């Protein structure tokens, strides 16, 4: 994997407080798992940025190597890898995601 891809990922997760690597875009997710994470973040009113791994094979492979996590989507908050769809869903349901966002200073709404 090229250093350029790792540099791009490092830049993305540094510049964007909440960064989601996903299949598709926030407006048009192209897999159910990506759609679920977008739905959770949107429900919480979290401002987030995305990168569509389907547009760049090197990024799709690179993000998996960077995090040592085999699947996409992948959520980062303040540069920290949080997890994929299952972990984000569990954290949302338990309230742990809202707590993490609060602790990291990320604006959001409390889940109803």
C-alpha positions as CSV (number, residue, x, y, z in Angstrom):
1,X,0.0,0.0,0.0
2,X,1.3,3.4,-0.9
3,X,2.3,5.9,1.8
4,X,0.1,8.4,-0.1
5,X,-3.0,6.5,0.9
6,X,-2.0,6.3,4.6
7,X,-1.1,10.0,4.5
8,X,-4.6,10.8,3.0
9,X,-6.3,8.8,5.8
10,X,-4.2,10.4,8.5
11,X,-5.1,13.8,7.0
12,X,-8.8,12.9,6.8
13,X,-9.1,11.7,10.4
14,X,-7.1,14.7,11.6
15,X,-9.0,17.4,9.7
16,X,-12.5,16.0,10.2
17,X,-13.6,15.4,13.8
18,X,-16.0,12.6,12.7
19,X,-14.9,10.7,9.6
20,X,-16.8,7.8,8.1
21,X,-15.2,5.6,5.4
22,X,-18.2,4.0,3.7
23,X,-19.5,2.4,0.5
24,X,-21.4,5.2,-1.3
25,X,-22.1,8.6,0.1
26,X,-24.2,9.9,3.0
27,X,-27.0,10.8,0.6
28,X,-26.7,7.6,-1.3
29,X,-25.2,4.8,0.7
30,X,-24.5,1.7,-1.4
31,X,-24.6,-1.0,1.3
32,X,-26.9,-1.6,4.3
33,X,-24.1,-1.4,6.8
34,X,-23.0,2.0,5.6
35,X,-26.6,3.2,5.5
36,X,-27.1,2.1,9.1
37,X,-24.1,4.1,10.4
38,X,-25.2,7.2,8.4
39,X,-28.7,6.8,9.9
40,X,-27.3,6.7,13.5
41,X,-25.0,9.7,13.0
42,X,-27.9,11.6,11.3
43,X,-30.3,10.7,14.1
44,X,-27.8,12.0,16.7
45,X,-27.3,15.2,14.6
46,X,-23.6,14.6,14.4
47,X,-21.7,16.7,11.8
48,X,-19.6,14.2,9.8
49,X,-17.6,13.8,6.7
50,X,-17.4,10.7,4.5
51,X,-15.1,9.1,2.0
52,X,-16.5,6.7,-0.6
53,X,-14.3,3.7,-0.8
54,X,-16.0,2.5,-3.9
55,X,-14.5,5.4,-5.9
56,X,-10.9,4.4,-5.0
57,X,-9.7,0.8,-4.8
58,X,-6.4,1.9,-3.1
59,X,-8.4,3.7,-0.4
60,X,-10.7,0.7,0.1
61,X,-7.7,-1.6,0.7
62,X,-5.7,1.1,2.5
63,X,-8.3,1.9,5.1
64,X,-8.6,-1.8,6.0
65,X,-4.8,-2.0,6.5
66,X,-4.6,1.3,8.3
67,X,-7.1,0.2,11.0
68,X,-6.3,-3.5,10.8
69,X,-10.1,-3.9,10.5
70,X,-11.4,-6.1,7.6
71,X,-14.7,-4.3,6.7
72,X,-16.2,-1.0,5.7
73,X,-17.8,1.2,7.0
74,X,-15.3,2.4,9.5
75,X,-15.9,5.3,11.9
76,X,-13.3,7.6,13.3
77,X,-13.9,10.2,16.0
78,X,-11.1,12.8,16.7
79,X,-8.6,10.5,14.9
80,X,-9.6,7.4,17.0
81,X,-10.9,4.3,15.2
82,X,-14.3,3.5,16.8
83,X,-15.4,0.5,14.7
84,X,-17.7,-0.8,12.0
85,X,-21.5,-1.0,11.8
86,X,-22.0,-3.6,14.5
87,X,-19.9,-1.8,17.1
88,X,-21.4,1.6,16.2
89,X,-24.9,0.2,16.5
90,X,-24.2,-1.4,19.9
91,X,-22.6,1.8,21.2
92,X,-25.6,3.8,20.0
93,X,-28.1,1.4,21.6
94,X,-26.3,1.4,24.9
95,X,-25.7,5.2,25.0
96,X,-22.0,4.7,24.8
97,X,-21.7,6.5,21.5
98,X,-23.4,9.7,22.8
99,X,-21.1,9.5,25.8
100,X,-18.0,9.2,23.6
101,X,-19.2,12.1,21.4
102,X,-19.7,14.3,24.5
103,X,-16.3,13.3,25.9
104,X,-14.6,14.2,22.6
105,X,-16.5,17.5,22.4
106,X,-18.5,16.6,19.3
107,X,-21.9,18.4,19.1
108,X,-24.9,16.0,19.0
109,X,-28.4,15.5,20.2
110,X,-29.2,12.9,22.8
111,X,-31.0,9.9,21.4
112,X,-34.7,9.8,22.2
